[in-house]
């Protein structure tokens, strides 16, 4: 077995290429939140980064690859801010409520720019291709996490045994979409408050 001491004694320093790629993705995240994923181009991104098109192209061989990288980065941010802290709560209703509260807070912060997960789902809902496939994977995966949290709350005796987890997730998702539309399209200042009220009613109605 090779000696691994040399690989663990010192922290790994990110390579310059990795740092540049991360900076490009960060700039692309900001651009996509304002103009949508379809508004992303290698050229406009190169201009905003003060790079050459070939420099950006060296990290992302196509606009499609760039869009997918942005989606993955956004989802990772979502997981880090919403799911990861919430799963530290006790199983059952405390964890489910933490997930919902952190989701509302995350979405409320995104309102000034727009949620890429929600906006991307609208952009690609009927456009076949890798971007749509990625959006389907993301949304379906998030719904599975919500269903899992609801079923854990049922098994812990916090929610009614006959709660339809799929129906509850459908209604929860509907409130979050309404919150996004009210805030972004209608400029409602109280959309987050109304979403929290609606979520509380849903959970209270399902309590054991």
Secondary structure, DSSP 8 states (H G I E B T S, - for coil): ----HHHHSS-----HHHHHHHHHHHHHHHHHHHH-GGG--HHHHHHHHT--HHHHHHH-SSHHHHHHHHHHHHHHHHIIIIIHHHTTS-TTHHHHHHHHHHHHHHHHHHTTT--HHHHHHHHTTT--SHHHHHHHHHHHHHHHHHHHHHHHHHHTTSB-TT--HHHHHHHHHHHHHHHHHHHHTS--TTHHHHHHHHHHHHHHHHB-
